[in-house]
């Protein structure tokens, strides 16, 4: 399961597209990798980015959006699509594309309707880690690990030797019961 869903938005109303992109970029676990305003650009973006999630308007300036949905199936067979359209009420998905369809939402629905559907695809958030076994210094080092700093950068920032940071890092991993990679991942996930 990916740590974040790679999302492609295909919408020809540019103001709505920009607004939707900004709102979705704020959703934890979701990364908007591309946007497109036409069928041609949407098909190309599916091929290039192979998204996990496609937000698709059915009526685009250069035609029907269904070829974009078919392209998702070709280039990202595990991907899922949400049709977000003013034509939602009358939409009947062709049978070969039904397995890709997660939901059909009318554009007059609330943004929460869309995010609730997307939440079904997102991985469960990691369980909260109890940092109480760590000393205050180890908690600071844990936070800096989460910011992507190297041992040398952490040492410089805290005025410690690299060896001291390495010792703390091993103690943090041991106290939290995490491997080195798990430590980095969990520290990064705790960042605001």
N, C-alpha and C positions, 0 to 999 in steps of 0.2 A: 504494500500500500504506500503510495507516495506521501511525503510529509506535507505537501500542499497540492491542491488541484490546479492544474494548468487550464486556464479558461480562455476561450475565444468568444468574443461577442460580435455577432453579425446583425447590424441594425442600420437602416438607411436614413433615419431621422437623426442628424448629427448632434443636435442638442441633447436628445434623449440618450444617444450613444455615449456622449461624454459624461452625462450625469450618471448613467448606469455604471460606466467604467469606474468613476470615482467612488461610488458607493460600494461596488464589489471589491475594489482594492483595499477597502478598510476591513473586509471580512477576514478574520483569522483563518489560516489554512487554505486561502484562495489566492492564486496569482493570475492576474490578467496578462496573458502572454501576447495577445494581439487583438486588434479590432478590425472590422471590415464593414464596408457600406454597400457592397455589391455581391452578387452571386459569384462572379469571377474571382474577386478578391477573397471571398470566404472559402472557396474551394482551394485556392492557392495557400491560404493560411492554414487550412486543415492539413494539407500535404507538408508544409514547412514545419509547423509547430506540433502537430499530432496531439491536440488537446485532450484532456480528460473530461472536460465539460464544454459544451457548446450552448451558448444562449443565442437563439435564432429567431429573427423576425421572418414571417412567411412571405410578406410582400415587399420585395426589394425593387429598386429603380430599374434594374436590368432583368427582372423576372422573378419567378417563384423560388423560394428558399430551399426547396426539397433537394436540389443537387448538392447543396452544402451539407445537408444531413447525410446524404449518400456518401459524400466524400469523407465525412467523419467515420462512417462505417468501414470505408476502404483503408484509411490511413491510421485510424485509432479505434480498432474494433471493440476495445473495452471501454471506450468513451461513452458518455451519456449526453443527451441533449434535453434542453428545456426550450420549448417553443413559447416565445413571449410575443404575442401578436394581438392586434385588434380583431383578427379573424379567428381567434381561438375557439369561439363557440361552434363554428361550422367546420373546424378542421378534422379531417379523417386521415390518419396516418396510413400510408401504404403498408401493407403487411410485411414486406421485406425489411422495412425500416423500423418497425415497432419495437424491436429489442433495444434500439438505441434511445428510445424516447423515455425520459424520466417523468416529464409532466408537460402539460399544456396550460399556460396561464394567460389570462386576458390582460392587456396593458392597463386596464382600469383597476386591476387588483393592487393591493398594497405591496410595498417592497418586502415587507415581512413574509408575504406569501412566497415570494421568490427565495428568500434566504432560508425559509423553513424547508423547502424542497432541496436546496443545495446542501443543507446540513445533513441530509440523509447520505450524501456521498463522502462527507468529510470524515477523516479518521477520528476516532475518539481522542479527546485531549489526554495527555499523559497524566497519570495520577500525581498529585502534588507531592513534592519531596519535602520531607521534614528536615530543615537545616539546623535544628536545635542541637544536634550532636557536634556541630562545627563551632570552633572558636570564632570570635568576631573577625580575626585576621583571615581565617579560612573562608569565612563568608564573603569577605571582600575579594579574595582570590577567586572564589567560585563565580562571583559576578563578573570579574574581568575575563575569566575563561569564556563565559557566555557572550562577551562582547567580541570574541575572536582574537584576543591578544595572545601572543606567544609567551613562553616562560620568561624570555629576555625582556619583553615589553612590560610584563607584569612586575618583574624585579625592578626595572627602571622606575616605573610609576610609583611603587610602594617603598622604594629605597632599600630593597633587599638584594641578597645575592641570588643568582640563578639557581644555585644548589638549594637554597632555602625554599624558593618557590617550588622546585621539583619535589622536595620533601613534603611540603604542605599539600601539593597536588596529589601525591600518593596517599597521604593521610585522609584527604577529602574523599577520594575514591573508595578507600577502605571503609571509612565511617558511614558512607552512604550506600555501600554495597554495589558500586558501579564499576564497570570496566572503563578504560580510558576513553573509548569512543562514546560510551553511554554517558560518561561524565560531561563531555563536550556537548553532546546533543541535549541533555537535560539542562545544562547551564544556559545554552542558547535559547531554549524554549521558555525559560523564566524571564527573558528580557522583555521590557515593556514595548 
